[in-house]
Amino acid sequence: MNIYIEAFGIFFKIGAFTIGGGYAMVPLIENEIVTKRKWISQSDFIDLLAISQSAPGILAVNISIFIGYKLRGIFGSIITALGTVLPSFLIILSIALFFHRFQDNHTVECIFKGIRPAVVALIAAPTFGMAKSARINRYTLWIPVVSALLIWLMGFSPIWIIIGAGVGGFLWGKISSYFS
């Protein structure tokens, strides 16, 4: 099968059936691209994910663009981005056309309340997997914990956390190489 069609189909399917946004899509993308098809390595996927989180925009679109680019350049990134965005666009368009008919429906409201805990689980599961892949251990666990607390409790901008982590990683690399 043509890789463009296959990649579009994978990202379209993931985009259509994933509730919870980009972080809920991460384990599905990883399973399809890294585990099943072995189009990219696990370490490349983690790197692309880190870049996707740092880049402005929607995580799911960013990761699809970077994976598409890694696979087949600019055209690959366009195909995977379209595959990711098109299902959401079509679903939202359909909902917008008919929303006024069921916006006050108690059953629909209950369904959405029931979906929320599942979305939290879908976001938490890949977080633990990524922590393992990123080699977070008891010595480095303080970095994401302090970062989360600075953002949540003290209102720090995530941009400053990313910049600080980048500078800290650079300095740590320089210091470590100096003493090695």
N, C-alpha and C positions, 0 to 999 in steps of 0.2 A: 504494500500500500504506500502511496505517496506520503512522505513525512509531513508535508504541509497539511494535507487533509487529516492525517492521523493526529497531528498536534492540535489543529483546530477542533477536532472532535473531542479530544481529551479535555481541553480547556473549556469548551462549550458545555460538556457534561458536568464538569466540576462547578462551573459557574451557575448552571441551572439547578443543581440539586444540593448546593451547600447553603445552609442557613447560618448566619453568624459572621459573615464577612471574611476578610483576608486571613485572619489567624485560624479560622475554622477550615480554610482551604489548604493550608500548609501541609498537613499530613496526607491529604489526598493527592496533592501535586507531587509530594515527595514519593509516595507509593507508586504513582504512575510513571514518573519521569526517572527516578533514581532506582527504585527497587524492581519494578516490572520490566521496563524497557532498557534500563541502564544507559540512557542517553547522556547523562552527566554523572559524575561521581558524587558521593555523599559530601566530601569536603567542598567541592565546587558549589553544591546546593546550599550549604551553610553560608558560604561566602556571598552567593547571590542573594540569599535571604537577608543577610546583614546589610548589603548595599540597598536592597529594596526597602528595608525599614528606615534607612537613613535618607533615602531620596524623598522629595516631596511628592505627595499624591497618595493614591489608594494602594495599599500593600498588594492586594491580589493582582491589580493591573501591573504594578511595578515588577513583581516576581515573574509574571507571565512575559512581560517585555524582555527582561533580562535572560530568561530561559530561552525564549524564541531567538534572541540575538545570539546567544551561545550556540544554539543548534544550527541556525541558518542565516545569520546576519539580519539586516534591516527587514527584509521581507518576512523572515521567520518571526521577528518581533511584532510585526503588524498582524500576522495571522493569529498568533497566540493572544495578543491583546484583544483582537476582535472576538475570538472564541470566549474570552473571559467576560467581556463587557456586554456582548449581544444578548445573552439570556436575561441578565438583570434588566437591561433596557426594555426588552420585550415584555417581561413580567410586570415591571412598573408601568409601562404603557397600558397594558391590559387592566391592571388594577385601577389606574387613573380613569380609564374609560367607564368602569363599573363601580367605583368606590362609593358613590352616593347611594347605591342600592343596599349596601350591607355595612355601612360605617357604624350604625348603632346596633348591630346584631350581637346579642349577648354570647352566642356560641362562638363567633369569630373572635371576640375579645378573650374568651376563655382559652381558645386554641393558642393565641399569641402569648398569653400568660404561661401556658404549659410548655411552650417552646423555649422560654428564657433559660431555665436551668440546663436544658440540653446544650444550649449555645455556650454557656459557661464551661461545661465539661468539654465541649469541642475545642474551646480555646485553651483550657488548662492542659489537656493531654499533649498537644505538640510542644507546649512550653517546657514540660519536663523532658521530652525527647530532645529538644534543642539544647537544653542545659547539659544533658549528657554528651551530646555531640560536640558542644563547645568546651567540654572538659571542665565544667564548673564543679568544684569540689568544696570541701569544708574550708579550704584556705581562700578560695575566691568567691564564695557565696555572698560575702558582704558587699561586693560590687553591685550586683543587680538589686539587692535588698536596699542598700543606701540610695541607689538611683531611684527606685520606686518610691521610697519614703520622701526623698527630696521633691519629687514631682507631685506626689499626692498630698503630703502634709504641709509642705512649705511653698508650694506653688511655683517651683522652678520650671523653667521652660525645658522641654525635652531636647531642644536644640543645644542648650548649654551643657546638658548632660552628655550628649553625643560628642560635642567638641572636647569637653573635659576628658571623656573616656579615650578619645583619639589621641589627645596630647599625652595623657597618662600612659597609654599603651606604647606610644612612640618612645617616651622617656624610659619606661621599663625595659623596652627592647634595647635601647642604647646602654643603659646601666648594666643589664644582664650580659650583653656582649662584651662590655668593658672588663667585667670581672671573670669572664670565661677564659 
